[in-house]
Amino acid sequence: MRNLTMLGVLLVVLGVAGIAFDHFSYTETKPLINAGPIQVNTQEQHNFSIPLAGSIVVLIAGVVLIIAGRKST
């Protein structure tokens, strides 16, 4: 079952990335007023956090899938 192993590797990578980058933020620019040559923009900062427990669960699921994929071949 090569597909299980590949899915397991993907989940391990996502789990490690979730642990390493537990939160990130980005800024979105939205137009507030657009009246001819006059433009007023506003910037909103959005924060997104990834729960540590979720990252660990994804990591463990990936390891289990890698083991299951290796045993079935």
TIDRENRO-149522 format. One record per residue: residue number from 1; residue in one letter; z, x, y of N, C-alpha, C in turn. Coordinates in nm, 4 decimals, m for minus. Layout:
resi->NUM; resn->A; n_Z->Z; n_X->X; n_Y->Y; ca_Z->Z; ca_X->X; ca_Y->Y; c_Z->Z; c_X->X; c_Y->Y
...
END
This chain:
resi->1; resn->M; n_Z->0.0000; n_X->0.0823; n_Y->m0.1186; ca_Z->0.0000; ca_X->0.0000; ca_Y->0.0000; c_Z->0.0000; c_X->0.0866; c_Y->0.1249
resi->2; resn->R; n_Z->m0.1150; n_X->0.1311; n_Y->0.1578; ca_Z->m0.1299; ca_X->0.2170; ca_Y->0.2749; c_Z->m0.0988; c_X->0.1407; c_Y->0.4035
resi->3; resn->N; n_Z->m0.1256; n_X->0.0094; n_Y->0.4038; ca_Z->m0.1001; ca_X->m0.0704; ca_Y->0.5239; c_Z->0.0481; c_X->m0.0775; c_Y->0.5565
resi->4; resn->L; n_Z->0.1332; n_X->m0.0896; n_Y->0.4538; ca_Z->0.2774; ca_X->m0.0924; ca_Y->0.4775; c_Z->0.3256; c_X->0.0385; c_Y->0.5378
resi->5; resn->T; n_Z->0.2741; n_X->0.1493; n_Y->0.4886; ca_Z->0.3146; ca_X->0.2797; ca_Y->0.5406; c_Z->0.2713; c_X->0.2958; c_Y->0.6858
resi->6; resn->M; n_Z->0.1495; n_X->0.2528; n_Y->0.7163; ca_Z->0.1009; ca_X->0.2645; ca_Y->0.8549; c_Z->0.1805; c_X->0.1744; c_Y->0.9486
resi->7; resn->L; n_Z->0.2131; n_X->0.0532; n_Y->0.9030; ca_Z->0.2949; ca_X->m0.0361; ca_Y->0.9842; c_Z->0.4351; c_X->0.0218; c_Y->1.0021
resi->8; resn->G; n_Z->0.4888; n_X->0.0831; n_Y->0.8980; ca_Z->0.6198; ca_X->0.1460; ca_Y->0.9069; c_Z->0.6218; c_X->0.2604; c_Y->1.0066
resi->9; resn->V; n_Z->0.5174; n_X->0.3424; n_Y->1.0054; ca_Z->0.5095; ca_X->0.4532; ca_Y->1.1021; c_Z->0.5020; c_X->0.3986; c_Y->1.2444
resi->10; resn->L; n_Z->0.4242; n_X->0.2936; n_Y->1.2637; ca_Z->0.4144; ca_X->0.2321; ca_Y->1.3968; c_Z->0.5500; c_X->0.1795; c_Y->1.4430
resi->11; resn->L; n_Z->0.6236; n_X->0.1145; n_Y->1.3537; ca_Z->0.7553; ca_X->0.0630; ca_Y->1.3898; c_Z->0.8544; c_X->0.1757; c_Y->1.4184
resi->12; resn->V; n_Z->0.8461; n_X->0.2853; n_Y->1.3442; ca_Z->0.9339; ca_X->0.3992; ca_Y->1.3712; c_Z->0.9049; c_X->0.4568; c_Y->1.5096
resi->13; resn->V; n_Z->0.7768; n_X->0.4700; n_Y->1.5423; ca_Z->0.7400; ca_X->0.5230; ca_Y->1.6743; c_Z->0.7894; c_X->0.4296; c_Y->1.7846
resi->14; resn->L; n_Z->0.7716; n_X->0.2990; n_Y->1.7662; ca_Z->0.8191; ca_X->0.2035; ca_Y->1.8667; c_Z->0.9713; c_X->0.2036; c_Y->1.8776
resi->15; resn->G; n_Z->1.0410; n_X->0.2178; n_Y->1.7661; ca_Z->1.1864; ca_X->0.2239; ca_Y->1.7690; c_Z->1.2381; c_X->0.3464; c_Y->1.8413
resi->16; resn->V; n_Z->1.1772; n_X->0.4607; n_Y->1.8143; ca_Z->1.2182; ca_X->0.5849; ca_Y->1.8829; c_Z->1.1866; c_X->0.5751; c_Y->2.0319
resi->17; resn->A; n_Z->1.0703; n_X->0.5185; n_Y->2.0662; ca_Z->1.0353; ca_X->0.5017; ca_Y->2.2076; c_Z->1.1318; c_X->0.4062; c_Y->2.2767
resi->18; resn->G; n_Z->1.1743; n_X->0.3020; n_Y->2.2059; ca_Z->1.2712; ca_X->0.2092; ca_Y->2.2637; c_Z->1.4065; c_X->0.2731; c_Y->2.2872
resi->19; resn->I; n_Z->1.4442; n_X->0.3649; n_Y->2.2009; ca_Z->1.5711; ca_X->0.4353; ca_Y->2.2198; c_Z->1.5594; c_X->0.5364; c_Y->2.3335
resi->20; resn->A; n_Z->1.4462; n_X->0.6065; n_Y->2.3397; ca_Z->1.4289; ca_X->0.7098; ca_Y->2.4419; c_Z->1.4117; c_X->0.6494; c_Y->2.5810
resi->21; resn->F; n_Z->1.3365; n_X->0.5418; n_Y->2.5905; ca_Z->1.3106; ca_X->0.4771; ca_Y->2.7193; c_Z->1.3757; c_X->0.3394; c_Y->2.7175
resi->22; resn->D; n_Z->1.5063; n_X->0.3354; n_Y->2.7408; ca_Z->1.5786; ca_X->0.2103; ca_Y->2.7282; c_Z->1.5515; c_X->0.1114; c_Y->2.8412
resi->23; resn->H; n_Z->1.4996; n_X->0.1580; n_Y->2.9525; ca_Z->1.4612; ca_X->0.0666; ca_Y->3.0594; c_Z->1.3515; c_X->0.1293; c_Y->3.1440
resi->24; resn->F; n_Z->1.2744; n_X->0.0446; n_Y->3.2066; ca_Z->1.1748; ca_X->0.0931; ca_Y->3.3002; c_Z->1.1562; c_X->m0.0110; c_Y->3.4091
resi->25; resn->S; n_Z->1.1023; n_X->0.0317; n_Y->3.5201; ca_Z->1.0794; ca_X->m0.0584; ca_Y->3.6322; c_Z->0.9408; c_X->m0.0337; c_Y->3.6895
resi->26; resn->Y; n_Z->0.8883; n_X->m0.1356; n_Y->3.7500; ca_Z->0.7590; ca_X->m0.1237; ca_Y->3.8160; c_Z->0.7613; c_X->m0.2069; c_Y->3.9428
resi->27; resn->T; n_Z->0.6750; n_X->m0.1716; n_Y->4.0370; ca_Z->0.6671; ca_X->m0.2398; ca_Y->4.1655; c_Z->0.5367; c_X->m0.3165; c_Y->4.1733
resi->28; resn->E; n_Z->0.5469; n_X->m0.4416; n_Y->4.2153; ca_Z->0.4304; ca_X->m0.5279; ca_Y->4.2285; c_Z->0.4121; c_X->m0.5613; c_Y->4.3763
resi->29; resn->T; n_Z->0.2921; n_X->m0.5424; n_Y->4.4265; ca_Z->0.2610; ca_X->m0.5747; ca_Y->4.5654; c_Z->0.1907; c_X->m0.7091; c_Y->4.5709
resi->30; resn->K; n_Z->0.2466; n_X->m0.8007; n_Y->4.6509; ca_Z->0.1892; ca_X->m0.9344; ca_Y->4.6653; c_Z->0.1554; c_X->m0.9580; c_Y->4.8117
resi->31; resn->P; n_Z->0.0412; n_X->m1.0219; n_Y->4.8378; ca_Z->0.0096; ca_X->m1.0551; ca_Y->4.9772; c_Z->0.0977; c_X->m1.1693; c_Y->5.0260
resi->32; resn->L; n_Z->0.1535; n_X->m1.1524; n_Y->5.1458; ca_Z->0.2389; ca_X->m1.2545; ca_Y->5.2049; c_Z->0.1601; c_X->m1.3358; c_Y->5.3065
resi->33; resn->I; n_Z->0.0906; n_X->m1.2648; n_Y->5.3948; ca_Z->0.0052; ca_X->m1.3293; ca_Y->5.4952; c_Z->m0.1282; c_X->m1.2577; c_Y->5.4948
resi->34; resn->N; n_Z->m0.2357; n_X->m1.3351; n_Y->5.4885; ca_Z->m0.3698; ca_X->m1.2792; ca_Y->5.4942; c_Z->m0.4501; c_X->m1.3634; c_Y->5.5933
resi->35; resn->A; n_Z->m0.4385; n_X->m1.3287; n_Y->5.7215; ca_Z->m0.5044; ca_X->m1.4047; ca_Y->5.8282; c_Z->m0.6055; c_X->m1.3141; c_Y->5.8975
resi->36; resn->G; n_Z->m0.7267; n_X->m1.3106; n_Y->5.8456; ca_Z->m0.8314; ca_X->m1.2273; ca_Y->5.9051; c_Z->m0.7976; c_X->m1.0805; c_Y->5.8923
resi->37; resn->P; n_Z->m0.7957; n_X->m1.0109; n_Y->6.0077; ca_Z->m0.7675; ca_X->m0.8670; ca_Y->6.0024; c_Z->m0.6185; c_X->m0.8346; c_Y->5.9834
resi->38; resn->I; n_Z->m0.5342; n_X->m0.9348; n_Y->5.9917; ca_Z->m0.3899; ca_X->m0.9119; ca_Y->5.9780; c_Z->m0.3492; c_X->m0.9399; c_Y->5.8339
resi->39; resn->Q; n_Z->m0.2887; n_X->m0.8398; n_Y->5.7732; ca_Z->m0.2392; ca_X->m0.8533; ca_Y->5.6367; c_Z->m0.0946; c_X->m0.8087; c_Y->5.6314
resi->40; resn->V; n_Z->m0.0123; n_X->m0.8904; n_Y->5.5708; ca_Z->0.1273; ca_X->m0.8554; ca_Y->5.5486; c_Z->0.1518; c_X->m0.8662; c_Y->5.3983
resi->41; resn->N; n_Z->0.1987; n_X->m0.7572; n_Y->5.3396; ca_Z->0.2255; ca_X->m0.7532; ca_Y->5.1967; c_Z->0.3748; c_X->m0.7378; c_Y->5.1723
resi->42; resn->T; n_Z->0.4177; n_X->m0.7844; n_Y->5.0594; ca_Z->0.5559; ca_X->m0.7657; ca_Y->5.0182; c_Z->0.5563; c_X->m0.6966; c_Y->4.8821
resi->43; resn->Q; n_Z->0.6590; n_X->m0.6181; n_Y->4.8586; ca_Z->0.6705; ca_X->m0.5475; ca_Y->4.7310; c_Z->0.7931; c_X->m0.5976; c_Y->4.6574
resi->44; resn->E; n_Z->0.7728; n_X->m0.6296; n_Y->4.5305; ca_Z->0.8827; ca_X->m0.6717; ca_Y->4.4444; c_Z->0.9007; c_X->m0.5683; c_Y->4.3346
resi->45; resn->Q; n_Z->1.0242; n_X->m0.5296; n_Y->4.3131; ca_Z->1.0523; ca_X->m0.4351; ca_Y->4.2054; c_Z->1.1056; c_X->m0.5132; c_Y->4.0858
resi->46; resn->H; n_Z->1.0444; n_X->m0.4917; n_Y->3.9698; ca_Z->1.0832; ca_X->m0.5582; ca_Y->3.8474; c_Z->1.1465; c_X->m0.4560; c_Y->3.7530
resi->47; resn->N; n_Z->1.2578; n_X->m0.4932; n_Y->3.6939; ca_Z->1.3266; ca_X->m0.4070; ca_Y->3.5971; c_Z->1.3196; c_X->m0.4731; c_Y->3.4599
resi->48; resn->F; n_Z->1.2926; n_X->m0.3931; n_Y->3.3583; ca_Z->1.2828; ca_X->m0.4415; ca_Y->3.2214; c_Z->1.3638; c_X->m0.3483; c_Y->3.1339
resi->49; resn->S; n_Z->1.4587; n_X->m0.4043; n_Y->3.0604; ca_Z->1.5401; ca_X->m0.3195; ca_Y->2.9728; c_Z->1.5201; c_X->m0.3601; c_Y->2.8270
resi->50; resn->I; n_Z->1.5241; n_X->m0.2609; n_Y->2.7410; ca_Z->1.5065; ca_X->m0.2808; ca_Y->2.5979; c_Z->1.6433; c_X->m0.2631; c_Y->2.5327
resi->51; resn->P; n_Z->1.6922; n_X->m0.3638; n_Y->2.4612; ca_Z->1.8244; ca_X->m0.3521; ca_Y->2.3985; c_Z->1.8272; c_X->m0.2429; c_Y->2.2920
resi->52; resn->L; n_Z->1.9345; n_X->m0.1671; n_Y->2.2909; ca_Z->1.9496; ca_X->m0.0585; ca_Y->2.1940; c_Z->1.9535; c_X->m0.1123; c_Y->2.0509
resi->53; resn->A; n_Z->2.0202; n_X->m0.2234; n_Y->2.0307; ca_Z->2.0298; ca_X->m0.2801; ca_Y->1.8955; c_Z->1.8917; c_X->m0.3196; c_Y->1.8433
resi->54; resn->G; n_Z->1.8073; n_X->m0.3743; n_Y->1.9291; ca_Z->1.6724; ca_X->m0.4104; ca_Y->1.8878; c_Z->1.5906; c_X->m0.2889; c_Y->1.8488
resi->55; resn->S; n_Z->1.6051; n_X->m0.1816; n_Y->1.9242; ca_Z->1.5326; ca_X->m0.0584; ca_Y->1.8931; c_Z->1.5772; c_X->m0.0006; c_Y->1.7593
resi->56; resn->I; n_Z->1.7057; n_X->m0.0063; n_Y->1.7320; ca_Z->1.7578; ca_X->0.0463; ca_Y->1.6056; c_Z->1.7090; c_X->m0.0391; c_Y->1.4892
resi->57; resn->V; n_Z->1.7061; n_X->m0.1716; n_Y->1.5067; ca_Z->1.6576; ca_X->m0.2608; ca_Y->1.4006; c_Z->1.5103; c_X->m0.2329; c_Y->1.3704
resi->58; resn->V; n_Z->1.4295; n_X->m0.2129; n_Y->1.4750; ca_Z->1.2873; ca_X->m0.1829; ca_Y->1.4556; c_Z->1.2708; c_X->m0.0482; c_Y->1.3855
resi->59; resn->L; n_Z->1.3507; n_X->0.0496; n_Y->1.4229; ca_Z->1.3457; ca_X->0.1809; ca_Y->1.3597; c_Z->1.3812; c_X->0.1726; c_Y->1.2103
resi->60; resn->I; n_Z->1.4866; n_X->0.1009; n_Y->1.1775; ca_Z->1.5274; ca_X->0.0873; ca_Y->1.0370; c_Z->1.4223; c_X->0.0099; c_Y->0.9574
resi->61; resn->A; n_Z->1.3663; n_X->m0.0942; n_Y->1.0174; ca_Z->1.2611; ca_X->m0.1706; ca_Y->0.9489; c_Z->1.1403; c_X->m0.0814; c_Y->0.9209
resi->62; resn->G; n_Z->1.1070; n_X->0.0061; n_Y->1.0136; ca_Z->0.9963; ca_X->0.0988; ca_Y->0.9923; c_Z->1.0223; c_X->0.1943; c_Y->0.8776
resi->63; resn->V; n_Z->1.1438; n_X->0.2460; n_Y->0.8705; ca_Z->1.1786; ca_X->0.3375; ca_Y->0.7612; c_Z->1.1724; c_X->0.2648; c_Y->0.6275
resi->64; resn->V; n_Z->1.2220; n_X->0.1409; n_Y->0.6243; ca_Z->1.2173; ca_X->0.0628; ca_Y->0.4999; c_Z->1.0725; c_X->0.0375; c_Y->0.4581
resi->65; resn->L; n_Z->0.9848; n_X->0.0060; n_Y->0.5521; ca_Z->0.8443; ca_X->m0.0167; ca_Y->0.5181; c_Z->0.7758; c_X->0.1111; c_Y->0.4697
resi->66; resn->I; n_Z->0.8112; n_X->0.2238; n_Y->0.5276; ca_Z->0.7530; ca_X->0.3507; ca_Y->0.4804; c_Z->0.7960; c_X->0.3768; c_Y->0.3359
resi->67; resn->I; n_Z->0.9227; n_X->0.3559; n_Y->0.3067; ca_Z->0.9726; ca_X->0.3763; ca_Y->0.1704; c_Z->0.9076; c_X->0.2778; c_Y->0.0741
resi->68; resn->A; n_Z->0.8948; n_X->0.1529; n_Y->0.1130; ca_Z->0.8340; ca_X->0.0517; ca_Y->0.0269; c_Z->0.6859; c_X->0.0814; c_Y->0.0052
resi->69; resn->G; n_Z->0.6184; n_X->0.1309; n_Y->0.1061; ca_Z->0.4772; ca_X->0.1654; ca_Y->0.0922; c_Z->0.4561; c_X->0.2839; c_Y->0.0010
resi->70; resn->R; n_Z->0.5458; n_X->0.3779; n_Y->0.0025; ca_Z->0.5325; ca_X->0.4958; ca_Y->m0.0845; c_Z->0.5633; c_X->0.4629; c_Y->m0.2311
resi->71; resn->K; n_Z->0.6607; n_X->0.3723; n_Y->m0.2524; ca_Z->0.6992; ca_X->0.3375; ca_Y->m0.3895; c_Z->0.5937; c_X->0.2513; c_Y->m0.4578
resi->72; resn->S; n_Z->0.5166; n_X->0.1742; n_Y->m0.3801; ca_Z->0.4217; ca_X->0.0828; ca_Y->m0.4424; c_Z->0.2899; c_X->0.1509; c_Y->m0.4800
resi->73; resn->T; n_Z->0.2693; n_X->0.2749; n_Y->m0.4391; ca_Z->0.1457; ca_X->0.3444; ca_Y->m0.4757; c_Z->0.1604; c_X->0.4301; c_Y->m0.5975
END
